[in-house]
């Protein structure tokens, strides 16, 4: 069992989730259960799955949850793009989420390679 709070990728993913929540505050009310919810759920799913994987036994379980986090990060790549194109998200907020997501995906990939190499 690992302490997820000690993983840099969890810290970055947590900051990304906070950014996503801030960026979606001004979405139209008809998007509360739509795109706003999707962005918030996918962003919070990344650090949540890292935390859950750390609470499981062994690298195989952690790896499985890191892959789930990666899927959520991939989802987060698309939804802010759609929100920007619909005029709900500013270019600067989109860029912040895009860069944060790319960084988290790189870190997840690196951790997954390390865990796979360690066996």
N, C-alpha and C positions, 0 to 999 in steps of 0.2 A: 504494500500500500504506500502510495506517494502523497505528499502534500502538494496539491495542485497549485497553491499560492506561490510556491517556489519556482514554478515553471514560467520562464519569460513569455512563452507563447500564450499561456493563460492570461498573464498580465496584459499583453497587447490585445488579446481577444476581448477582455473585459473593457478596456478603454474603447475599443471599436464598438461594442454594444452600447456603451454610454453615449458615444457620438451618434449612433443610429437613433437612439431614443430622442436626443436633443434635436437632431435634424428633422425628425418627423413630427415634432410638436405642432407645427403650423399647417399640417395637411388638412384638406377639407373634411368636414364632419362626415361626409358620405364615404370617406376612405378609412374610417375608424376600424372597420372590420375587414377592410380590403388590403390595399397596398401598404398602408401604415402598419397594420398588424403583421403582414408578411415580412416586412423589413425588420420589425422589432423581434419577431419570433426567430427568424433565421440568424440575426445577429446575436441574440442571447443564447441560442442553441450551441454556438461555437464554444464559448467558455464552459457552458453547462455540461457538454459532452466530454470536454477535457477533464473537468472535475469528476464526472462519473467514472470515466476510464481510470483515473488515478485511484479511485476507491475500490476498484475491482482487483482480483488476484492475477498477477502475472502480466507479462508483456503482450501476450496474445489478446487479452481482453482490452488492455489499454490501446493497442493498435486498432482494434475494431472500433472503439469509440473515437479515436482520432480520425478514422476514415469517415465516420458520421459527421464529425466537425468539419472535415474538408468538404463534404457534400453541402452542408449548411453555408459554408463560405462561398461555394460556387453559386448557390442560390442568391446570396447577398451581392454577388457581382452583378446580377441581372436586375433585381428589383429597383435599386437606386437609379440605374440607367433609365428604366421605364418611368420612374417618378420624375426624373429630370426632364425627359422628353415630353411628359404630360404637363410640365410647368409647376409641379408640386415641390420640387427640390432645386435649390440654387446650384449653379455651376460649382461654386466653392464647396458646398456641402457634399455634392456628388464626388468631387475630386478627393476630398478628405476620406470619404467612405471607400472610394476606389483604391486609394493608396493604402489605407489601413487594411483592407481586405487582401490586397496583393501581398503585403508584408506578412500577415497572419498565414496565408497559404504557403508562402516560402518557408516559414518557420515550422509549420505542420509537416511539410514535405521533408524538411531536414530531420525533424524528430522521428518521423516514420522510417526514414532510411537508417537512422542510428539504431532504432529498435529492431529493425529487420536484420541489420548486420550483426547485432548482439545475439540474435537467435532467440 
